[in-house]
Amino acid sequence: MSTAPEHGPSWDDPALTLLARRLRDAHRLVAPLPPADRRRCIRHLLAITDLAKRDTALAARRLDAFLADFRPEPGSR
């Protein structure tokens, strides 16, 4: 059994910081949606957040796709 620390991303990784900010902003975008739509979108964002733990670049691409497809309904704001 090794006592060496895991070599994950560093805390000051600019790509992770940007992704975290974009995920936060995406959660703010879905907050005003009706409850059923909001739950579906939040589940999607949580899946992207979980993916970011393993593959930051893929998570960023998935977030890009989510935001490109995200269209709030008229009158939801």
mmCIF file of the N, C-alpha and C atoms, coordinates in Angstrom:
data_MODEL
# 
_entry.id   MODEL 
# 
loop_
_atom_site.group_PDB 
_atom_site.id 
_atom_site.type_symbol 
_atom_site.label_atom_id 
_atom_site.label_alt_id 
_atom_site.label_comp_id 
_atom_site.label_asym_id 
_atom_site.label_entity_id 
_atom_site.label_seq_id 
_atom_site.pdbx_PDB_ins_code 
_atom_site.Cartn_x 
_atom_site.Cartn_y 
_atom_site.Cartn_z 
_atom_site.occupancy 
_atom_site.B_iso_or_equiv 
_atom_site.pdbx_formal_charge 
_atom_site.auth_seq_id 
_atom_site.auth_comp_id 
_atom_site.auth_asym_id 
_atom_site.auth_atom_id 
_atom_site.pdbx_PDB_model_num 
ATOM 1   N N  . MET A 1 1  ? 0.844   -1.176 0.000   1.00 0.00 ? 1  MET A N  1 
ATOM 2   C CA . MET A 1 1  ? 0.000   0.000  0.000   1.00 0.00 ? 1  MET A CA 1 
ATOM 3   C C  . MET A 1 1  ? 0.888   1.238  0.000   1.00 0.00 ? 1  MET A C  1 
ATOM 4   N N  . SER A 1 2  ? 0.636   2.153  -0.905  1.00 0.00 ? 2  SER A N  1 
ATOM 5   C CA . SER A 1 2  ? 1.452   3.345  -1.048  1.00 0.00 ? 2  SER A CA 1 
ATOM 6   C C  . SER A 1 2  ? 0.921   4.463  -0.160  1.00 0.00 ? 2  SER A C  1 
ATOM 7   N N  . THR A 1 3  ? 1.835   5.252  0.375   1.00 0.00 ? 3  THR A N  1 
ATOM 8   C CA . THR A 1 3  ? 1.436   6.409  1.179   1.00 0.00 ? 3  THR A CA 1 
ATOM 9   C C  . THR A 1 3  ? 1.590   7.700  0.395   1.00 0.00 ? 3  THR A C  1 
ATOM 10  N N  . ALA A 1 4  ? 1.934   7.595  -0.895  1.00 0.00 ? 4  ALA A N  1 
ATOM 11  C CA . ALA A 1 4  ? 2.085   8.781  -1.740  1.00 0.00 ? 4  ALA A CA 1 
ATOM 12  C C  . ALA A 1 4  ? 0.725   9.408  -1.989  1.00 0.00 ? 4  ALA A C  1 
ATOM 13  N N  . PRO A 1 5  ? 0.676   10.746 -1.983  1.00 0.00 ? 5  PRO A N  1 
ATOM 14  C CA . PRO A 1 5  ? -0.606  11.412 -2.229  1.00 0.00 ? 5  PRO A CA 1 
ATOM 15  C C  . PRO A 1 5  ? -1.078  11.197 -3.659  1.00 0.00 ? 5  PRO A C  1 
ATOM 16  N N  . GLU A 1 6  ? -2.364  11.236 -3.827  1.00 0.00 ? 6  GLU A N  1 
ATOM 17  C CA . GLU A 1 6  ? -2.953  11.101 -5.161  1.00 0.00 ? 6  GLU A CA 1 
ATOM 18  C C  . GLU A 1 6  ? -2.576  12.317 -5.991  1.00 0.00 ? 6  GLU A C  1 
ATOM 19  N N  . HIS A 1 7  ? -2.295  12.099 -7.273  1.00 0.00 ? 7  HIS A N  1 
ATOM 20  C CA . HIS A 1 7  ? -1.908  13.206 -8.151  1.00 0.00 ? 7  HIS A CA 1 
ATOM 21  C C  . HIS A 1 7  ? -3.109  13.666 -8.959  1.00 0.00 ? 7  HIS A C  1 
ATOM 22  N N  . GLY A 1 8  ? -4.022  14.342 -8.311  1.00 0.00 ? 8  GLY A N  1 
ATOM 23  C CA . GLY A 1 8  ? -5.195  14.900 -8.974  1.00 0.00 ? 8  GLY A CA 1 
ATOM 24  C C  . GLY A 1 8  ? -4.924  16.333 -9.389  1.00 0.00 ? 8  GLY A C  1 
ATOM 25  N N  . PRO A 1 9  ? -5.926  17.030 -9.837  1.00 0.00 ? 9  PRO A N  1 
ATOM 26  C CA . PRO A 1 9  ? -5.744  18.419 -10.252 1.00 0.00 ? 9  PRO A CA 1 
ATOM 27  C C  . PRO A 1 9  ? -5.390  19.290 -9.048  1.00 0.00 ? 9  PRO A C  1 
ATOM 28  N N  . SER A 1 10 ? -4.616  20.320 -9.303  1.00 0.00 ? 10 SER A N  1 
ATOM 29  C CA . SER A 1 10 ? -4.254  21.222 -8.205  1.00 0.00 ? 10 SER A CA 1 
ATOM 30  C C  . SER A 1 10 ? -5.421  22.177 -7.932  1.00 0.00 ? 10 SER A C  1 
ATOM 31  N N  . TRP A 1 11 ? -5.414  22.706 -6.738  1.00 0.00 ? 11 TRP A N  1 
ATOM 32  C CA . TRP A 1 11 ? -6.513  23.585 -6.331  1.00 0.00 ? 11 TRP A CA 1 
ATOM 33  C C  . TRP A 1 11 ? -6.530  24.894 -7.095  1.00 0.00 ? 11 TRP A C  1 
ATOM 34  N N  . ASP A 1 12 ? -5.404  25.311 -7.609  1.00 0.00 ? 12 ASP A N  1 
ATOM 35  C CA . ASP A 1 12 ? -5.356  26.585 -8.329  1.00 0.00 ? 12 ASP A CA 1 
ATOM 36  C C  . ASP A 1 12 ? -5.349  26.386 -9.836  1.00 0.00 ? 12 ASP A C  1 
ATOM 37  N N  . ASP A 1 13 ? -5.963  25.334 -10.311 1.00 0.00 ? 13 ASP A N  1 
ATOM 38  C CA . ASP A 1 13 ? -6.045  25.031 -11.730 1.00 0.00 ? 13 ASP A CA 1 
ATOM 39  C C  . ASP A 1 13 ? -7.040  25.991 -12.391 1.00 0.00 ? 13 ASP A C  1 
ATOM 40  N N  . PRO A 1 14 ? -6.585  26.857 -13.300 1.00 0.00 ? 14 PRO A N  1 
ATOM 41  C CA . PRO A 1 14 ? -7.490  27.832 -13.934 1.00 0.00 ? 14 PRO A CA 1 
ATOM 42  C C  . PRO A 1 14 ? -8.642  27.184 -14.704 1.00 0.00 ? 14 PRO A C  1 
ATOM 43  N N  . ALA A 1 15 ? -8.402  26.033 -15.318 1.00 0.00 ? 15 ALA A N  1 
ATOM 44  C CA . ALA A 1 15 ? -9.474  25.360 -16.074 1.00 0.00 ? 15 ALA A CA 1 
ATOM 45  C C  . ALA A 1 15 ? -10.578 24.890 -15.127 1.00 0.00 ? 15 ALA A C  1 
ATOM 46  N N  . LEU A 1 16 ? -10.197 24.368 -13.968 1.00 0.00 ? 16 LEU A N  1 
ATOM 47  C CA . LEU A 1 16 ? -11.206 23.939 -12.989 1.00 0.00 ? 16 LEU A CA 1 
ATOM 48  C C  . LEU A 1 16 ? -11.963 25.122 -12.410 1.00 0.00 ? 16 LEU A C  1 
ATOM 49  N N  . THR A 1 17 ? -11.250 26.212 -12.165 1.00 0.00 ? 17 THR A N  1 
ATOM 50  C CA . THR A 1 17 ? -11.894 27.415 -11.629 1.00 0.00 ? 17 THR A CA 1 
ATOM 51  C C  . THR A 1 17 ? -12.921 27.952 -12.621 1.00 0.00 ? 17 THR A C  1 
ATOM 52  N N  . LEU A 1 18 ? -12.547 28.013 -13.885 1.00 0.00 ? 18 LEU A N  1 
ATOM 53  C CA . LEU A 1 18 ? -13.475 28.489 -14.914 1.00 0.00 ? 18 LEU A CA 1 
ATOM 54  C C  . LEU A 1 18 ? -14.688 27.557 -15.019 1.00 0.00 ? 18 LEU A C  1 
ATOM 55  N N  . LEU A 1 19 ? -14.448 26.260 -15.009 1.00 0.00 ? 19 LEU A N  1 
ATOM 56  C CA . LEU A 1 19 ? -15.547 25.300 -15.087 1.00 0.00 ? 19 LEU A CA 1 
ATOM 57  C C  . LEU A 1 19 ? -16.473 25.443 -13.888 1.00 0.00 ? 19 LEU A C  1 
ATOM 58  N N  . ALA A 1 20 ? -15.915 25.612 -12.705 1.00 0.00 ? 20 ALA A N  1 
ATOM 59  C CA . ALA A 1 20 ? -16.737 25.778 -11.505 1.00 0.00 ? 20 ALA A CA 1 
ATOM 60  C C  . ALA A 1 20 ? -17.601 27.033 -11.599 1.00 0.00 ? 20 ALA A C  1 
ATOM 61  N N  . ARG A 1 21 ? -17.034 28.103 -12.084 1.00 0.00 ? 21 ARG A N  1 
ATOM 62  C CA . ARG A 1 21 ? -17.812 29.352 -12.237 1.00 0.00 ? 21 ARG A CA 1 
ATOM 63  C C  . ARG A 1 21 ? -18.920 29.179 -13.270 1.00 0.00 ? 21 ARG A C  1 
ATOM 64  N N  . ARG A 1 22 ? -18.608 28.497 -14.370 1.00 0.00 ? 22 ARG A N  1 
ATOM 65  C CA . ARG A 1 22 ? -19.622 28.293 -15.407 1.00 0.00 ? 22 ARG A CA 1 
ATOM 66  C C  . ARG A 1 22 ? -20.746 27.380 -14.910 1.00 0.00 ? 22 ARG A C  1 
ATOM 67  N N  . LEU A 1 23 ? -20.398 26.360 -14.108 1.00 0.00 ? 23 LEU A N  1 
ATOM 68  C CA . LEU A 1 23 ? -21.427 25.490 -13.526 1.00 0.00 ? 23 LEU A CA 1 
ATOM 69  C C  . LEU A 1 23 ? -22.304 26.279 -12.561 1.00 0.00 ? 23 LEU A C  1 
ATOM 70  N N  . ARG A 1 24 ? -21.690 27.131 -11.750 1.00 0.00 ? 24 ARG A N  1 
ATOM 71  C CA . ARG A 1 24 ? -22.458 27.980 -10.837 1.00 0.00 ? 24 ARG A CA 1 
ATOM 72  C C  . ARG A 1 24 ? -23.432 28.869 -11.626 1.00 0.00 ? 24 ARG A C  1 
ATOM 73  N N  . ASP A 1 25 ? -22.945 29.478 -12.703 1.00 0.00 ? 25 ASP A N  1 
ATOM 74  C CA . ASP A 1 25 ? -23.804 30.339 -13.516 1.00 0.00 ? 25 ASP A CA 1 
ATOM 75  C C  . ASP A 1 25 ? -24.924 29.535 -14.186 1.00 0.00 ? 25 ASP A C  1 
ATOM 76  N N  . ALA A 1 26 ? -24.629 28.315 -14.601 1.00 0.00 ? 26 ALA A N  1 
ATOM 77  C CA . ALA A 1 26 ? -25.652 27.459 -15.207 1.00 0.00 ? 26 ALA A CA 1 
ATOM 78  C C  . ALA A 1 26 ? -26.741 27.123 -14.187 1.00 0.00 ? 26 ALA A C  1 
ATOM 79  N N  . HIS A 1 27 ? -26.342 26.846 -12.946 1.00 0.00 ? 27 HIS A N  1 
ATOM 80  C CA . HIS A 1 27 ? -27.338 26.584 -11.899 1.00 0.00 ? 27 HIS A CA 1 
ATOM 81  C C  . HIS A 1 27 ? -28.221 27.814 -11.688 1.00 0.00 ? 27 HIS A C  1 
ATOM 82  N N  . ARG A 1 28 ? -27.640 28.989 -11.779 1.00 0.00 ? 28 ARG A N  1 
ATOM 83  C CA . ARG A 1 28 ? -28.430 30.223 -11.639 1.00 0.00 ? 28 ARG A CA 1 
ATOM 84  C C  . ARG A 1 28 ? -29.410 30.382 -12.798 1.00 0.00 ? 28 ARG A C  1 
ATOM 85  N N  . LEU A 1 29 ? -29.013 29.935 -13.989 1.00 0.00 ? 29 LEU A N  1 
ATOM 86  C CA . LEU A 1 29 ? -29.912 30.018 -15.142 1.00 0.00 ? 29 LEU A CA 1 
ATOM 87  C C  . LEU A 1 29 ? -31.135 29.115 -14.990 1.00 0.00 ? 29 LEU A C  1 
ATOM 88  N N  . VAL A 1 30 ? -30.941 27.932 -14.392 1.00 0.00 ? 30 VAL A N  1 
ATOM 89  C CA . VAL A 1 30 ? -32.057 26.994 -14.292 1.00 0.00 ? 30 VAL A CA 1 
ATOM 90  C C  . VAL A 1 30 ? -32.924 27.247 -13.062 1.00 0.00 ? 30 VAL A C  1 
ATOM 91  N N  . ALA A 1 31 ? -32.446 28.046 -12.120 1.00 0.00 ? 31 ALA A N  1 
ATOM 92  C CA . ALA A 1 31 ? -33.193 28.286 -10.876 1.00 0.00 ? 31 ALA A CA 1 
ATOM 93  C C  . ALA A 1 31 ? -34.621 28.808 -11.102 1.00 0.00 ? 31 ALA A C  1 
ATOM 94  N N  . PRO A 1 32 ? -34.857 29.710 -12.052 1.00 0.00 ? 32 PRO A N  1 
ATOM 95  C CA . PRO A 1 32 ? -36.221 30.219 -12.217 1.00 0.00 ? 32 PRO A CA 1 
ATOM 96  C C  . PRO A 1 32 ? -37.166 29.306 -13.013 1.00 0.00 ? 32 PRO A C  1 
ATOM 97  N N  . LEU A 1 33 ? -36.675 28.182 -13.502 1.00 0.00 ? 33 LEU A N  1 
ATOM 98  C CA . LEU A 1 33 ? -37.525 27.280 -14.291 1.00 0.00 ? 33 LEU A CA 1 
ATOM 99  C C  . LEU A 1 33 ? -38.607 26.638 -13.429 1.00 0.00 ? 33 LEU A C  1 
ATOM 100 N N  . PRO A 1 34 ? -39.678 26.163 -14.050 1.00 0.00 ? 34 PRO A N  1 
ATOM 101 C CA . PRO A 1 34 ? -40.691 25.403 -13.307 1.00 0.00 ? 34 PRO A CA 1 
ATOM 102 C C  . PRO A 1 34 ? -40.045 24.178 -12.652 1.00 0.00 ? 34 PRO A C  1 
ATOM 103 N N  . PRO A 1 35 ? -40.604 23.708 -11.534 1.00 0.00 ? 35 PRO A N  1 
ATOM 104 C CA . PRO A 1 35 ? -39.968 22.641 -10.750 1.00 0.00 ? 35 PRO A CA 1 
ATOM 105 C C  . PRO A 1 35 ? -39.553 21.399 -11.545 1.00 0.00 ? 35 PRO A C  1 
ATOM 106 N N  . ALA A 1 36 ? -40.395 20.884 -12.407 1.00 0.00 ? 36 ALA A N  1 
ATOM 107 C CA . ALA A 1 36 ? -40.049 19.655 -13.147 1.00 0.00 ? 36 ALA A CA 1 
ATOM 108 C C  . ALA A 1 36 ? -38.869 19.897 -14.081 1.00 0.00 ? 36 ALA A C  1 
ATOM 109 N N  . ASP A 1 37 ? -38.885 21.012 -14.802 1.00 0.00 ? 37 ASP A N  1 
ATOM 110 C CA . ASP A 1 37 ? -37.787 21.346 -15.707 1.00 0.00 ? 37 ASP A CA 1 
ATOM 111 C C  . ASP A 1 37 ? -36.504 21.617 -14.928 1.00 0.00 ? 37 ASP A C  1 
ATOM 112 N N  . ARG A 1 38 ? -36.644 22.334 -13.816 1.00 0.00 ? 38 ARG A N  1 
ATOM 113 C CA . ARG A 1 38 ? -35.490 22.660 -12.988 1.00 0.00 ? 38 ARG A CA 1 
ATOM 114 C C  . ARG A 1 38 ? -34.814 21.388 -12.463 1.00 0.00 ? 38 ARG A C  1 
ATOM 115 N N  . ARG A 1 39 ? -35.616 20.416 -11.979 1.00 0.00 ? 39 ARG A N  1 
ATOM 116 C CA . ARG A 1 39 ? -35.047 19.162 -11.468 1.00 0.00 ? 39 ARG A CA 1 
ATOM 117 C C  . ARG A 1 39 ? -34.280 18.417 -12.563 1.00 0.00 ? 39 ARG A C  1 
ATOM 118 N N  . ARG A 1 40 ? -34.854 18.359 -13.758 1.00 0.00 ? 40 ARG A N  1 
ATOM 119 C CA . ARG A 1 40 ? -34.197 17.674 -14.879 1.00 0.00 ? 40 ARG A CA 1 
ATOM 120 C C  . ARG A 1 40 ? -32.868 18.354 -15.215 1.00 0.00 ? 40 ARG A C  1 
ATOM 121 N N  . CYS A 1 41 ? -32.874 19.669 -15.288 1.00 0.00 ? 41 CYS A N  1 
ATOM 122 C CA . CYS A 1 41 ? -31.651 20.398 -15.624 1.00 0.00 ? 41 CYS A CA 1 
ATOM 123 C C  . CYS A 1 41 ? -30.604 20.281 -14.518 1.00 0.00 ? 41 CYS A C  1 
ATOM 124 N N  . ILE A 1 42 ? -31.032 20.325 -13.273 1.00 0.00 ? 42 ILE A N  1 
ATOM 125 C CA . ILE A 1 42 ? -30.082 20.210 -12.168 1.00 0.00 ? 42 ILE A CA 1 
ATOM 126 C C  . ILE A 1 42 ? -29.446 18.821 -12.160 1.00 0.00 ? 42 ILE A C  1 
ATOM 127 N N  . ARG A 1 43 ? -30.234 17.779 -12.453 1.00 0.00 ? 43 ARG A N  1 
ATOM 128 C CA . ARG A 1 43 ? -29.654 16.431 -12.542 1.00 0.00 ? 43 ARG A CA 1 
ATOM 129 C C  . ARG A 1 43 ? -28.576 16.381 -13.629 1.00 0.00 ? 43 ARG A C  1 
ATOM 130 N N  . HIS A 1 44 ? -28.851 17.038 -14.738 1.00 0.00 ? 44 HIS A N  1 
ATOM 131 C CA . HIS A 1 44 ? -27.878 17.082 -15.835 1.00 0.00 ? 44 HIS A CA 1 
ATOM 132 C C  . HIS A 1 44 ? -26.611 17.814 -15.377 1.00 0.00 ? 44 HIS A C  1 
ATOM 133 N N  . LEU A 1 45 ? -26.772 18.941 -14.706 1.00 0.00 ? 45 LEU A N  1 
ATOM 134 C CA . LEU A 1 45 ? -25.619 19.695 -14.228 1.00 0.00 ? 45 LEU A CA 1 
ATOM 135 C C  . LEU A 1 45 ? -24.824 18.923 -13.177 1.00 0.00 ? 45 LEU A C  1 
ATOM 136 N N  . LEU A 1 46 ? -25.522 18.177 -12.338 1.00 0.00 ? 46 LEU A N  1 
ATOM 137 C CA . LEU A 1 46 ? -24.819 17.355 -11.339 1.00 0.00 ? 46 LEU A CA 1 
ATOM 138 C C  . LEU A 1 46 ? -24.017 16.253 -12.013 1.00 0.00 ? 46 LEU A C  1 
ATOM 139 N N  . ALA A 1 47 ? -24.539 15.703 -13.096 1.00 0.00 ? 47 ALA A N  1 
ATOM 140 C CA . ALA A 1 47 ? -23.783 14.692 -13.845 1.00 0.00 ? 47 ALA A CA 1 
ATOM 141 C C  . ALA A 1 47 ? -22.524 15.306 -14.455 1.00 0.00 ? 47 ALA A C  1 
ATOM 142 N N  . ILE A 1 48 ? -22.634 16.520 -14.952 1.00 0.00 ? 48 ILE A N  1 
ATOM 143 C CA . ILE A 1 48 ? -21.472 17.216 -15.505 1.00 0.00 ? 48 ILE A CA 1 
ATOM 144 C C  . ILE A 1 48 ? -20.463 17.505 -14.392 1.00 0.00 ? 48 ILE A C  1 
ATOM 145 N N  . THR A 1 49 ? -20.954 17.908 -13.227 1.00 0.00 ? 49 THR A N  1 
ATOM 146 C CA . THR A 1 49 ? -20.072 18.167 -12.080 1.00 0.00 ? 49 THR A CA 1 
ATOM 147 C C  . THR A 1 49 ? -19.329 16.899 -11.684 1.00 0.00 ? 49 THR A C  1 
ATOM 148 N N  . ASP A 1 50 ? -20.027 15.779 -11.656 1.00 0.00 ? 50 ASP A N  1 
ATOM 149 C CA . ASP A 1 50 ? -19.384 14.512 -11.313 1.00 0.00 ? 50 ASP A CA 1 
ATOM 150 C C  . ASP A 1 50 ? -18.336 14.138 -12.356 1.00 0.00 ? 50 ASP A C  1 
ATOM 151 N N  . LEU A 1 51 ? -18.642 14.356 -13.617 1.00 0.00 ? 51 LEU A N  1 
ATOM 152 C CA . LEU A 1 51 ? -17.696 14.068 -14.690 1.00 0.00 ? 51 LEU A CA 1 
ATOM 153 C C  . LEU A 1 51 ? -16.437 14.920 -14.552 1.00 0.00 ? 51 LEU A C  1 
ATOM 154 N N  . ALA A 1 52 ? -16.584 16.152 -14.084 1.00 0.00 ? 52 ALA A N  1 
ATOM 155 C CA . ALA A 1 52 ? -15.441 17.056 -13.946 1.00 0.00 ? 52 ALA A CA 1 
ATOM 156 C C  . ALA A 1 52 ? -14.387 16.498 -12.992 1.00 0.00 ? 52 ALA A C  1 
ATOM 157 N N  . LYS A 1 53 ? -14.794 15.611 -12.091 1.00 0.00 ? 53 LYS A N  1 
ATOM 158 C CA . LYS A 1 53 ? -13.828 15.007 -11.165 1.00 0.00 ? 53 LYS A CA 1 
ATOM 159 C C  . LYS A 1 53 ? -12.859 14.094 -11.905 1.00 0.00 ? 53 LYS A C  1 
ATOM 160 N N  . ARG A 1 54 ? -13.278 13.551 -13.035 1.00 0.00 ? 54 ARG A N  1 
ATOM 161 C CA . ARG A 1 54 ? -12.460 12.608 -13.785 1.00 0.00 ? 54 ARG A CA 1 
ATOM 162 C C  . ARG A 1 54 ? -11.892 13.197 -15.066 1.00 0.00 ? 54 ARG A C  1 
ATOM 163 N N  . ASP A 1 55 ? -12.655 14.056 -15.740 1.00 0.00 ? 55 ASP A N  1 
ATOM 164 C CA . ASP A 1 55 ? -12.238 14.567 -17.048 1.00 0.00 ? 55 ASP A CA 1 
ATOM 165 C C  . ASP A 1 55 ? -12.758 16.001 -17.214 1.00 0.00 ? 55 ASP A C  1 
ATOM 166 N N  . THR A 1 56 ? -11.917 16.947 -16.867 1.00 0.00 ? 56 THR A N  1 
ATOM 167 C CA . THR A 1 56 ? -12.313 18.360 -16.900 1.00 0.00 ? 56 THR A CA 1 
ATOM 168 C C  . THR A 1 56 ? -12.668 18.822 -18.304 1.00 0.00 ? 56 THR A C  1 
ATOM 169 N N  . ALA A 1 57 ? -11.885 18.415 -19.277 1.00 0.00 ? 57 ALA A N  1 
ATOM 170 C CA . ALA A 1 57 ? -12.119 18.859 -20.657 1.00 0.00 ? 57 ALA A CA 1 
ATOM 171 C C  . ALA A 1 57 ? -13.454 18.336 -21.181 1.00 0.00 ? 57 ALA A C  1 
ATOM 172 N N  . LEU A 1 58 ? -13.753 17.071 -20.929 1.00 0.00 ? 58 LEU A N  1 
ATOM 173 C CA . LEU A 1 58 ? -15.027 16.511 -21.377 1.00 0.00 ? 58 LEU A CA 1 
ATOM 174 C C  . LEU A 1 58 ? -16.195 17.179 -20.650 1.00 0.00 ? 58 LEU A C  1 
ATOM 175 N N  . ALA A 1 59 ? -16.036 17.439 -19.365 1.00 0.00 ? 59 ALA A N  1 
ATOM 176 C CA . ALA A 1 59 ? -17.092 18.124 -18.612 1.00 0.00 ? 59 ALA A CA 1 
ATOM 177 C C  . ALA A 1 59 ? -17.339 19.515 -19.182 1.00 0.00 ? 59 ALA A C  1 
ATOM 178 N N  . ALA A 1 60 ? -16.288 20.217 -19.547 1.00 0.00 ? 60 ALA A N  1 
ATOM 179 C CA . ALA A 1 60 ? -16.446 21.555 -20.140 1.00 0.00 ? 60 ALA A CA 1 
ATOM 180 C C  . ALA A 1 60 ? -17.200 21.465 -21.467 1.00 0.00 ? 60 ALA A C  1 
ATOM 181 N N  . ARG A 1 61 ? -16.890 20.449 -22.278 1.00 0.00 ? 61 ARG A N  1 
ATOM 182 C CA . ARG A 1 61 ? -17.606 20.280 -23.557 1.00 0.00 ? 61 ARG A CA 1 
ATOM 183 C C  . ARG A 1 61 ? -19.075 19.953 -23.317 1.00 0.00 ? 61 ARG A C  1 
ATOM 184 N N  . ARG A 1 62 ? -19.353 19.097 -22.341 1.00 0.00 ? 62 ARG A N  1 
ATOM 185 C CA . ARG A 1 62 ? -20.749 18.760 -22.032 1.00 0.00 ? 62 ARG A CA 1 
ATOM 186 C C  . ARG A 1 62 ? -21.501 19.988 -21.514 1.00 0.00 ? 62 ARG A C  1 
ATOM 187 N N  . LEU A 1 63 ? -20.825 20.811 -20.720 1.00 0.00 ? 63 LEU A N  1 
ATOM 188 C CA . LEU A 1 63 ? -21.469 22.035 -20.235 1.00 0.00 ? 63 LEU A CA 1 
ATOM 189 C C  . LEU A 1 63 ? -21.744 22.977 -21.403 1.00 0.00 ? 63 LEU A C  1 
ATOM 190 N N  . ASP A 1 64 ? -20.807 23.079 -22.334 1.00 0.00 ? 64 ASP A N  1 
ATOM 191 C CA . ASP A 1 64 ? -21.035 23.891 -23.541 1.00 0.00 ? 64 ASP A CA 1 
ATOM 192 C C  . ASP A 1 64 ? -22.285 23.413 -24.278 1.00 0.00 ? 64 ASP A C  1 
ATOM 193 N N  . ALA A 1 65 ? -22.412 22.107 -24.453 1.00 0.00 ? 65 ALA A N  1 
ATOM 194 C CA . ALA A 1 65 ? -23.579 21.546 -25.142 1.00 0.00 ? 65 ALA A CA 1 
ATOM 195 C C  . ALA A 1 65 ? -24.862 21.814 -24.359 1.00 0.00 ? 65 ALA A C  1 
ATOM 196 N N  . PHE A 1 66 ? -24.799 21.670 -23.041 1.00 0.00 ? 66 PHE A N  1 
ATOM 197 C CA . PHE A 1 66 ? -25.978 21.936 -22.202 1.00 0.00 ? 66 PHE A CA 1 
ATOM 198 C C  . PHE A 1 66 ? -26.409 23.382 -22.372 1.00 0.00 ? 66 PHE A C  1 
ATOM 199 N N  . LEU A 1 67 ? -25.465 24.303 -22.287 1.00 0.00 ? 67 LEU A N  1 
ATOM 200 C CA . LEU A 1 67 ? -25.803 25.721 -22.381 1.00 0.00 ? 67 LEU A CA 1 
ATOM 201 C C  . LEU A 1 67 ? -26.282 26.090 -23.781 1.00 0.00 ? 67 LEU A C  1 
ATOM 202 N N  . ALA A 1 68 ? -25.744 25.445 -24.806 1.00 0.00 ? 68 ALA A N  1 
ATOM 203 C CA . ALA A 1 68 ? -26.193 25.714 -26.176 1.00 0.00 ? 68 ALA A CA 1 
ATOM 204 C C  . ALA A 1 68 ? -27.634 25.254 -26.372 1.00 0.00 ? 68 ALA A C  1 
ATOM 205 N N  . ASP A 1 69 ? -28.000 24.141 -25.745 1.00 0.00 ? 69 ASP A N  1 
ATOM 206 C CA . ASP A 1 69 ? -29.361 23.611 -25.871 1.00 0.00 ? 69 ASP A CA 1 
ATOM 207 C C  . ASP A 1 69 ? -30.332 24.241 -24.885 1.00 0.00 ? 69 ASP A C  1 
ATOM 208 N N  . PHE A 1 70 ? -29.809 24.913 -23.873 1.00 0.00 ? 70 PHE A N  1 
ATOM 209 C CA . PHE A 1 70 ? -30.664 25.469 -22.821 1.00 0.00 ? 70 PHE A CA 1 
ATOM 210 C C  . PHE A 1 70 ? -31.412 26.676 -23.347 1.00 0.00 ? 70 PHE A C  1 
ATOM 211 N N  . ARG A 1 71 ? -32.704 26.552 -23.347 1.00 0.00 ? 71 ARG A N  1 
ATOM 212 C CA . ARG A 1 71 ? -33.564 27.651 -23.791 1.00 0.00 ? 71 ARG A CA 1 
ATOM 213 C C  . ARG A 1 71 ? -34.661 27.836 -22.739 1.00 0.00 ? 71 ARG A C  1 
ATOM 214 N N  . PRO A 1 72 ? -34.547 28.845 -21.877 1.00 0.00 ? 72 PRO A N  1 
ATOM 215 C CA . PRO A 1 72 ? -35.625 29.048 -20.922 1.00 0.00 ? 72 PRO A CA 1 
ATOM 216 C C  . PRO A 1 72 ? -36.925 29.388 -21.641 1.00 0.00 ? 72 PRO A C  1 
ATOM 217 N N  . GLU A 1 73 ? -38.000 28.907 -21.101 1.00 0.00 ? 73 GLU A N  1 
ATOM 218 C CA . GLU A 1 73 ? -39.311 29.180 -21.701 1.00 0.00 ? 73 GLU A CA 1 
ATOM 219 C C  . GLU A 1 73 ? -39.638 30.658 -21.543 1.00 0.00 ? 73 GLU A C  1 
ATOM 220 N N  . PRO A 1 74 ? -40.346 31.245 -22.530 1.00 0.00 ? 74 PRO A N  1 
ATOM 221 C CA . PRO A 1 74 ? -40.731 32.649 -22.403 1.00 0.00 ? 74 PRO A CA 1 
ATOM 222 C C  . PRO A 1 74 ? -41.560 32.866 -21.132 1.00 0.00 ? 74 PRO A C  1 
ATOM 223 N N  . GLY A 1 75 ? -41.234 33.955 -20.455 1.00 0.00 ? 75 GLY A N  1 
ATOM 224 C CA . GLY A 1 75 ? -41.979 34.274 -19.236 1.00 0.00 ? 75 GLY A CA 1 
ATOM 225 C C  . GLY A 1 75 ? -41.451 33.580 -18.007 1.00 0.00 ? 75 GLY A C  1 
ATOM 226 N N  . SER A 1 76 ? -40.394 32.787 -18.126 1.00 0.00 ? 76 SER A N  1 
ATOM 227 C CA . SER A 1 76 ? -39.861 32.103 -16.942 1.00 0.00 ? 76 SER A CA 1 
ATOM 228 C C  . SER A 1 76 ? -38.906 32.983 -16.165 1.00 0.00 ? 76 SER A C  1 
ATOM 229 N N  . ARG A 1 77 ? -38.536 34.117 -16.699 1.00 0.00 ? 77 ARG A N  1 
ATOM 230 C CA . ARG A 1 77 ? -37.640 35.039 -15.997 1.00 0.00 ? 77 ARG A CA 1 
ATOM 231 C C  . ARG A 1 77 ? -38.365 36.191 -15.415 1.00 0.00 ? 77 ARG A C  1 
# 
